[in-house]
Structure formats: C-alpha cells, structure tokens
Amino acid sequence: MSEPTVSPIRLEIMRNRWRGIAEEVCAAMIRASYSPNIRDRFDCSTALALPSGEIIAQAEIGTPLHLGNMPGVINSVLARIPLRDFAEGDAVITNLPYPEGPGHLPDVSMVSAVFHEGRPVLLVVTTSHHVDMGGYAPGSMPFGVTEIYQEGLQIPPVKLFARGVMDQGLYDLIQQNVRTQRELRGDLMAQWAAACTATARVHELYRTATPAEIARDLHAILDHAEASMRAGLRRLRPGTYEFEDFLDDDGAGGDPVRIRVKLTVADGRLEADFAGTSPQVAGPLNARITAARACVYYAVKAVVDPDLPSCAGAQRPITVRAEEGTLLQARFPAAIGNANILTDQRVVDVLFGALYQCAPDRVCAACSSEMNLTNIGGVNPATGDYFNFVETYGGGIGACHDLDGEDGIQNHLTNTQNTPVEVVERNYPLRVTRYGLVPDSGGAGRHRGGCGLVREFLFLGERAIMTLSSDRRRFTPWGLDGGGPARGAHTYLTGADGRERELPTKTVVTLARGDRIRIETPGGGGWGPAAERPAAAVASDLRNGYISPAFAAAHYGAAR
C-alpha cells in the first residue's frame, strides 16, 4: 500500500465503528418496518460500500444470503444508473435476480449514496424480504411455475426517490401489483429511513477526520481482511476436495437435483467450481452465481475464522465458478423463487462436506439445510384486508467432532428469528396449537444431531392459499465420521373432518376454515459411531425427550 500504515488499534476502532453504523442502520430498519417478517423475524440486511462497490461493513443481524448477494446488487444498480447520475437524496430499488441482484423477487434492495462536500463517498445498501410481490400465489414463491414472470413483479434498478422525493407514480405501479399494500409501504419507508440514518452517521464520522484519513482507514480495513483470509486459508490442508448432495426434486415432477462442488485450496486462495451440478430445472429452484458466491463466502468464513470482517477484502482470495445454464447459473427467465429457501441451503452443506476433508474439526455434519418456508395468504375476516403470513423454520444442527448439534434453530444462510406465537395470533387468522421439538429426528452418534422442530396451526379464516417449500425427505441430512443420518421434513394437513394427509414437500394448496397444518422440520446429522455415545448422555437424551426408548434401543443398544 502507498498509504501510511494504520496502527492496529486505530484499525480495530475504525473497523468496528463502520460495522456499528451498519448495525444501527439495520436496527433502525427493523424498528420502523410494518411486517412481522421484518419487525419480528429480522428478515433484512444492510451493508456499506465504497463508491467502487466494494463492501466495507455489513450488519451481522442480517442474513448471510442477503449479505453475500449485495455486491451483485450494487453491480446491477451501477450498471443501469452510474454513480455520476446519483444525487443527494436519491434511492434506487430493484428486486431483479438477473443478471445480478437479490436472490428472489420478494427481496427488494435499495441503494443510495452518501455525499460529502458534493462528492459521493459511500453507498448504503438495504435488502428486505417483502411479504408479497404479486404473482401466482401469496408470498411470490409458488410452485407450479416454470418462469420468473409467473413469480411476481420484476423491478429493474430504478429511482424510487429523487432528491428526497418519492416517485408517486412508480410507487403506485408497484403497490397495485402486490397483495399486502400496507406492509409494502411501511417496509419500503423503513428502508428509506435506514438510508437516512446511515447518511447522518457517516456525516458525523466525517466531522471527526479528513476525507484522506477516512479513505486510508477504509482501504486498510479491506487490506487487513484480505491478509487475514489468506492467512486462514493457508492453515487449511492444500489440495482438491469434492463433494455432492441432492435435492429431492425440483417441485415440477423432476428427478433428484445434483449439487456438486470441487474446492481447490492452495497458497492462500480458494476456488469453488460447481461443474457437475445439474442443468437448470423446470421448477423454481434455480439460482444465479451471486447466490453461489454468498454460500461460499459464508461457509469459508465460518470455517476459516467466524470473526473475520464481513467485507470485500475477505472475499478477494475466493473464486466461484458455475457453468451457464446450470442450477447455480440459470438463464433468464428460469423460475428462481425458492432457490433462497432450498437450493442455497443445500449448497452450504455440500461446501461443508468438501471442507470436512481438509478441516474436519471445523465443520458440522449436515444440518436441516432447508428453510421449510410456509406462506399462507388470503383475506383476514377480522379486518377485511389481504394478509400474507410468511415464516421460515429452524431445524437440527449437525453434530461436530466434540459436541452435539443444537436443537430447533435457524441454520446456515437464514439467521432470522421465529415469529412469536402472540404476534402470529394477533396479526393473522391462525392459532398456534403446538410448538416444540421432534423427538428422534436428530442423527444418532457419539455426538447426536440436533432435533427438528414441530409447529402446528389452526386456520381460522374462510379460505387461504398455502405455499410449502421444504426438502430433505428423500435425501435426509447425513452424518460424519460414522454418525447416523437425521429424519427429514414432513408436513401434514388435517381437515375439519379429522382426515390427515401428508403433503408433498413442494406444493401450493387451498386451506379452509378448521384445517390444521403440522410442520415437522429435519434434524441434524450425527457425528461418530453411536456405540461410542456415553450411557449418561443417552440417559439425558431420554430424560429430556430428545429421543424415545425405542430409538435408544435401536441405535444405542437396549442396555442403555
């Protein structure tokens, strides 16, 4: 670097100051949002970037998938609207995954520039999962579709705000195409408010240092993150490592869908090549390479050093490749709505399967690895307004070489919360009748996998459309080092007449008053031979209800 060296103390202070701004911006967006999906579940993310588009700080409240996609969002916006065409108070929105951008249409990103002395010095990026963007079914992530036109409204990069004034005509056009108009306005305004918060904080920072000093600090942050990532990669065993796993199907009657990766680790660099992955599919499980990059950045950071800064510097030593026309680099207008929910989660497990070969003490066995999304939309009889309930569910975490997996929590790319029962019942015609863990769902092993969770709803409206997006029923979460596989996903619908039927993992169904929906998510894989699990641990599992006596007898021996 030509710039003067930044002291380690100042580097750490400034790195955390920028991250603190990103965290505050995300907190402001959450507090101002209308929909429970953002206000209570935190399904949103924020980042700060240099005018060149290099991310310098991200809010760790956010989801790794959003955060990994944000470089693509910035590239897409600046390709359509160059920075020279930005003015103070401008904000560009987009939800278009092609050629780069958010992972699916409900993820609406907003990009604005912060100016100092008339010059753009920073970009602010927010992404929020809006509860509906129109299309075939409530929630805009349906099955039964084969192209993105059926999934909802596509918004190319366009200015929603110009010099602080909202384009009412554009807003009216967007609002007319979505079902949940009140939430749309509230959540978009929350993103705008978050951008204003970022502007205020950056201006405060520029009052404490010169532009040259701040530029020096920012480049030092990026360079330090790069050096730290390279040092971490050098600690991994050099070589080439391959792994593959399968999605059960594409939701359109297709065969199992292969996800394959070849990792090459050498001299402080890592390349992830997804050659051998299935061609793009008919159903809405396709993705763009921006999502694959997000998966790789997350997995490598988790293995190399979870405390590494989430910025462009840490991503410089990493290369991601996927062939055009395949599942992870689909051609327009392939349907894409459920890649975030299922495909990308499986990509992470495949990456961990490969990384296990060079860093076995830093990865876990397969997790539930699907977000088990449920969308229920219709007219709320209490208000007469259209509602859409959207929630993703946690499951079991895979066991590690030295500890059991966690039970019933969000894993990998989600990082969202559950919707509190009180919030569900206050906002939607739903009653939560059961919420807990699924016994016997974690894989057996010296260290057991975490249990999946069960959540059951009673529908109180007249009619609604439900989209279910799940997987791992056929190809259940695998164990490592001799550990057992976990139980997969199961969803049951019981009508008012008491008849129960199991639903397909990927479907759209109509609900009537009195229907009950029971969702059971997958557990996590086990680690090590089950015969090596201490008797005291098995007894504790029985006592706490994680396993049944029959499961203990089958996997750990009747004597336990």
Helices and strands as residue ranges (DSSP letters): H 8-32, H 36-39, E 44-49, E 55-58, H 64-80, G 83-85, E 91-94, E 107-116, E 119-129, G 148-150, E 158-162, E 165-166, H 168-176, H 181-206, H 211-234, E 239-247, E 257-266, E 269-273, H 289-304, H 312-315, E 318-321, I 339-343, H 344-355, E 373-379, E 386-391, H 421-427, E 430-437, E 453-459, E 463-469, E 490-494, E 500-502, E 506-512, E 516-520, G 530-532, H 535-544, H 549-556
